[in-house]
Amino acid sequence: MIVIVGRPGDPTNDPSIGWPADREQVDVGLLTLDRVEAEESSAATDIFFDPLVLPKGMAPSDDPVLRVRSPVYSESHARRAGEKKQPSAISPAEVKQGE
């Protein structure tokens, strides 16, 4: 995972505007996916992503789209939670076989 360090004056309110290529880039780690999990047994089944729920010490940018995404993602989650569940594309047994 690479973090690009901005400088004063870099636009933070429009993600379609790229920063100059000379910005400092910091390698902050490697994300490794080392397993899959069936939906039925996943702890993530009843949660949803909210880009404004941030850890202490972090703040969102001034990108106005972020303020719109939180309620939209919440509504999407509520609608999906109310749908009849279809069988998962992968079963817990298939996950264990692939390990």
ZIURQUI-V792911 format. One record per residue. RES is the residue in one letter. PHI is phi as a letter, one per 20 degrees, with the letter a starting at -180 (none if undefined). Layout:
BEGIN
RES;PHI  RES;PHI
END
This chain:
BEGIN
M;none  I;d  V;d  I;e  V;e  G;f  R;c  P;g  G;n  D;f  P;f  T;c  N;d  D;b  P;f  S;e  I;e  G;f  W;e  P;g  A;f  D;e  R;f  E;g  Q;d  V;d  D;f  V;d  G;q  L;c  L;e  T;d  L;e  D;d  R;a  V;d  E;c  A;f  E;g  E;f  S;d  S;f  A;f  A;e  T;f  D;d  I;c  F;c  F;f  D;c  P;f  L;d  V;e  L;c  P;f  K;g  G;n  M;d  A;c  P;f  S;f  D;e  D;f  P;f  V;f  L;g  R;f  V;e  R;f  S;g  P;f  V;f  Y;f  S;f  E;f  S;g  H;f  A;f  R;f  R;f  A;f  G;e  E;f  K;f  K;f  Q;e  P;g  S;f  A;f  I;c  S;e  P;g  A;f  E;f  V;f  K;f  Q;f  G;e  E;f
END
